[in-house]
Amino acid sequence: MLKIEHVILAVALASAAGCATAPIPYKTPVSATPPTGQVIVSQAVNVLDSSGSQEANFAEGKATLESLVAVMPDGSYSAAHVHFGGFDREATGMAAFNRSTLAAAAKNATWIEGTTPLADVLTTDVGALIGGSAGRAAVVLFSDGRATDYAGRDGVSDGAVEAAQALATGRTGETCFHTIQTGNDPAGAATLQAIANVSSCGSFRNVSTLASASALQQFSRDAYLGAAPAPIAAAPGDEDGDGVLDPRDACPGTLKGVRVDRRGCWTLEGLQFTVGSAEINRQYTTMLNEAIDVLKANPEVKISVDGHTDADGTDAYNQALSERRAASVLSYFATEGGLPADRFVSKGYGESRPAAPNDTSENKAINRRVELTLVD
């Protein structure tokens, strides 16, 4: 196992002067087997917070990580392990998925102490592992979410959410943050929820929810096999429970259990059309089918299907294209999903309502979207 140490004299002296603490007892992981299915991730990174604030929670987090490794699916993808505390890191490096390697790394993880530099870990360590590559990356982060800087100051914002956003936007592939909180610190929960909500494929949960084999297997399906993640738990100031705090939520009142984008809007991310056409590419209908399930569970709800485009092309062309694509989604709901057509209206907004600046190919892809909006 590769060990990376950043040592400064003050830290060494403080360590030498400190008193030894009692060893953290080992907690036996849950016995479980991996689920089967089509793996949709290209890369997976397990990150374990071993910093000083984790002393009371480290054994539970480590045991749950060991349990999670046991249920990671077999398949052709790369995986890595990182755990950290202060300036110290221990990592396996990115390699073809090998359960034995990851299991040993998790079992041998020790409580490192030190501060909790989440931003630095995401930017430097996770960023180096998954880089700017294509393909979906699943980053599973075990932490209490309490940010401390390298000076040991607690309760500071170290820019972890911004670091996660930068990491996600710097890749051509999708980056899914699955954050698992150890302990119950409210500020830490809010930070981890915000990291999870950087992309629509992320999720947030407390470590206590992964105490059974069935819960671990469901997590594995959600994170690696493409099933919809569990709804992000509501935090104070998040009335609709979509993981986007109310002051930042551009679409308040979304239905429970839907995947929202970083603005809090119900966007069918992953839906693709043939270039210049309103024909739905049948290889990319997962989001449509998930939306159908949600709509069947809420039969009283009426929906506006809203089409949007990027700024390439003329206004008139984009307006007509957005209308045709919205109508195509409505037709799919009615014909493939068996939903009454009178529950829906379709609208096209062309390029008039961008979700991101039309300045890069990545941002233009964000703007080529179909949103679902509740109709009063």
N, C-alpha and C positions, 0 to 999 in steps of 0.2 A: 504494500500500500504506500502510495506517495504521500509524504508529509511535508507541508509547506509551513515554515515558521518565520514570523516577522518579530524579531526580538529587539527591544530597546532596553537601555540600562535601567531606566526607572522601573520598568516592569519586572526585570530580573531581581532588582533589589527588594521590591515590594514582595515578590514571591518568596525570597529567601527569609524575609523578616516575618512572614505570616505564619500562623499556626496551622497545623495539619487538621483536616476535617475528616470525619468518619466516612468510610467508603459508602457509596450509594448502593443499596441492596439491589440485586438482580431480580427483575420481574419476568416471569415466564410468559412468552407470547402465546396468543391464541392459535390453536391448531386449525388450519383451514387449507383447502386445496384451490387452485386457480380455476376460474370459470373458463369456458371455451367460447370461441367466437373469432370474428375477423378483427385483427389488431389494426387500428387506424393511426397509431402514433409512429413516428419515425425515431424519436428520441425520448428518453425518460430520465429525469434527474430526481433523486431523493435527497432532500436537504434536511439535516437534523441540527437544531439549535442546541448547542452544548455550553451556552454561556452561563455566567454566574447566576442570573435570575432564574435559571432553570433547575436549580438544585432540588427543589421539592417536587418538580414535575418530570425530571429527566428520566427516571426509571419507567414511568408510564409511556412517555414519548418514544423511548428506545424500544420498549416491548411492542408497541403498536407498529413501529417501523419494521421490526422483524416480522410481525404478523402480515404486514402489507407486502413485504418481499415474497412471502410464501404464496400470495394470491395474485401476484403479477402474472399476466398470461404468457404462455410460450408463444414465440413468434420471431419474425425477422425484424428486429429493431435494436437500436443501441441504447445503452443505459449507463448511468454513473451514480456514484454516491459521494456526498460532501457532508461533513459535519464541522462545526466551527465554534469558536469561542474567542473573543478578542481578536488578537492578531494571528491566532493559530488556525490552521485548516488541516483536515485529513480527507483525502479524496482517492477514489479508485481510477479516475480518468474515464473518458467515454470509450466504450467498446461494445461489441456485439453482446446482446442480453445474455447474461450468465447468472442464473439464480444463486449458484454456490458462491460466486464472488461477491454479489450484493449481500447475501445472507451473512457471510463472514464479516463484511464491512460493518453491517448493522450490529451484529453481536459483539464485535470488538470495539465499538464506539465507546469512548469514555467521556466523562464530564470534564470539559476543558477549563471552565470558568471564564473569566474575562468579560468584556462588554458584548453588546448585541448589535453589531454593525450590519443590519439587514441590507441597507442600500449597497454597501460595498460587496457583500456576498453575492447579491443579485447581479451587480454590474460586472465585477471582476471574475468571480468564480463560476457562477452559472453562465454568465455571458461567454466566458472562454470555452465552456463545454458545448453549448448549443449554437453559438455564433450567429451568423446571419443566414443560416441554411434554410432550405425549403422543407416542407413536410411539417406535420403537427408535432409539437414538443409538449410533453406533460411534465410540469415541475411540481413536485409534491413537497411542500414546506411544513415541517413540524416546528412550531415556535409558540411562545407566549405572546409574541407580537410587541413586546415592550422594547422600544428603541432606546438604546444608550449609545453615546458617542465614544470614541476611543479614550476620552478623558474620564469616562465612567459616569457622566451626567445622565441621570434617568429622566424620562418623561419628555425628551427632546424629539423633534421630528427629524429623522436622519435622511429623509427623502426616499424612503423605501418604495412608496407607491409610484413616485415619479421614475424611480429606477426600473420598476417592473414595466411601466408604460414604455420607457425608452427601449428596454430589451425586446418587448413585443413588437414595437414598430420598426425595430432594426432588423427584423427577420422577414423573409419572404413567405415563410410558413406561419401557421397559426401557433400561438404560444398560450397554453392553458395552465393557469396557476391554480392548483388545488391546495388551499391552505388549511391546516389542521391545528387548532389552538390547543396548547397544553395549559392548564390553569383556566382562570376565568377573569382575567384583567379586562375591564370594559374598553379602555383605550386600545389595548392590544387587539381586542376583537374587531374594533372599527378599522384598524390598520390592515389586518388580515382580510377582512371583508372587502376592503377597497382594492387590495392586491388581486383577490380572486375575481373581482369584477372588471379587471383590465380587459378581458376578452370574454365573449359570451360562452365559451366552453369551460370557464373556470368554476370552482365551487369552494364553499367555506363550510366548515363544520368543527365541532369540538371533539377532542380526542375520545371523550366518553361515549360518543355515538358509534365508535368502531370496536366495541367490546365483544362482539359476537362474530362467529364465522360467516353468517349470512350477511351481516353489515359490511364486513370486509370484502366479500365477494361482489356485493353490489357496488361498492366503491371501485373495485377493479373494472367492472363492466363500464361504469360511468367514465372513468378516467382513460381507459385504454381501448375499450371495445366500441366506443361511439354512442353508448346510451346517453340519454339526457341526464345531466348531473342533478343531484338533489337541489331543490330551491335554496338559494342563499338565505340564511336565517336573517330575520329582520333585526335591525339595530335601532337604538333610539334615534328618532329623526328619519326613519325609513318606513313611512306609513304603508307602502304597498309591498314591502318585504322583498324587493328585487335586488338588494345589495347596493343600490345607488342612493346615497343619502339625499333627503328631500331638497336641500339647497342646490344640489347638482343635477337633480332629476328633471330632464326635459319632458318626460312623459309620465307624470304621476298617475297612479290608479291602474297600473297594468295588472293583468290577471295573475293569481298565484301560480307559480310553477313554470312560467314562460321564460325563455332565454331572452335577455335584453342586451343591447349593446352598451358601450361605456357611457352613453347619454341617458340610459334608462328606458330606451324605446324598444318595442317589440319588433325587431328587424329579422327577416328571414336570411340571416347570414349563411353563406355556403350555397345558396340557391344560385344557379348559373343558367344563362340563356345562350343560345347560339348567337355569335356576334352579329349585331344589326338585326336580330330577329326577336320575336316574342315567344318562340318555341322553347319550352322548358327542357333543359338537358336532363333526361331521366336518370342519369347517374348521380344527380345532386338533389334528391327530393327528401332527404332525411328531415330537414327543417319543416317542410310542408307537412309531412306525416306526423311529426311531433305537434305541430299547430292544430292539425285535425283532431288529435287526441284531446288536447286542451279544450278545443271548441265543443267537442262532444260532451265533455264534463261540465260545460257551462252553456247549456242550450238556450238560456234566456238572453245571451249576449249578442248584440249586433255589431258588425265589424265593417270598417272602411279599409279596403285593400288599396294602398297608396304606392304608386310607382314613381321612382326617381332615377335620374341619370347623372352622368358626369357632364362637364362643360364642353366636351368634344362634339363637334357638329353644330348645326344651326339650332336656334331656339325652337323653330317649328318642327324640325325633325325630332329633336329630343322630347318635345311635348307629346307628339304622336306616338313615339316609341314607348314612353313611360305609360301612356294610357293602354296600349296594347299589352304590355307586360303585366300590368295590374289586372286587366281583364283575363289574361291567361291564367294567373294564379287563382282568381275567383272561379274560373271554369274547372280547375283542378280540384278545388275544394268540393264543388258540386258533383262532378262526375266520378272522381277517384275516391273522395271522402264520403260521398253520400249525404252531404250537408245541404239543407234547403238554400237555394240560390237567393231567396228573398231575405236571408239573414245578412246579406252583403251588399255593399256598393263598391264600385271601383273608381279610383281617381288617378289622374296622372299629373305630376307637378314638374315634369321635365327636369331642367337643371336649376330650378328656382329655389330649392331648399337643400343646399348641400349640407352634409353631416361633417365634412372636413374640407379644408382648402383644396381646390383643384390644381395643386402644384406639383404632385408626384404621382407616379403610376399607382402606388399603394393607396394614396388618398382618393384617387379617382375610382379605384375599385370599391372603396367604402361608400362612395356616393352612388354607385350603380346598385341600387337596393330596392327591395319591396318591404314596406312596413305595414303592420296591422295596428289599426287604431280603433278603440272602442267608440261606438256611436251612441250618444245619449238617447 
